[in-house]
Amino acid sequence: MKLYLLSLGAGALVGLIYSLINVRSPAPPLIALLGLLGMLGGEQVIPVATRLLSGTTLSAAWRDAHCTSHVFGILPGRQASEQARREPADTEEKRS
């Protein structure tokens, strides 16, 4: 959560500086955010489509491709659960 607040604070500070020197943001915020969302979504098309063609359901394909963590990042409060999920897989890989 601290990282999100620092990011928000940095953005607000840059916006304040832009306002003080009468400069507009380099890109319209909504268009820039939609472009980023499109890029993140587009990166997930091939992995999800591959899993769908192999016969899995959409929700299983989304989960198996780790789309949620890629698109949204690790959300606040989920760091511990994400780490716990990865540790058993890491130990299995070390054994083989």
Secondary structure as GFF3:
##gff-version 3
##sequence-region A 1 96
A	DSSP	alpha_helix	2	20	.	.	.	ID=ss1
A	DSSP	alpha_helix	29	53	.	.	.	ID=ss2
A	DSSP	alpha_helix	58	64	.	.	.	ID=ss3
A	DSSP	alpha_helix	67	72	.	.	.	ID=ss4
A	DSSP	alpha_helix	79	95	.	.	.	ID=ss5
###
